[in-house]
């Protein structure tokens, strides 16, 4: 790459918009909010049905899709963080730091397991 042409204000606007799609834990909006709503509804359904096969199916559904949504959250938030770091390094004039942050954008550590609780026990 011979030249960098990053426009930090525009990058910041895109990152802010992207984070709004993720939402915040406990905030009720974005993907976090959707996950909380789905968890509440699946838990409510599991409580009100009296069918082992349906309960098992709901648990498998939740386990599969919560895994996918968790991966989306982890990958997207990591990409946003690394992009922000790369842009900051660019603004500060450190191309080496920018390149390293850019290369690490796809590296996501394994998320910690969910804490045990009455709602999580039904979803697994």
Secondary structure as UniProt FT lines:
FT   HELIX           8..22
FT   TURN            25..27
FT   HELIX           30..48
FT   HELIX           52..91
FT   TURN            92..93
FT   HELIX           95..103
FT   HELIX           104..106
FT   HELIX           118..123
//
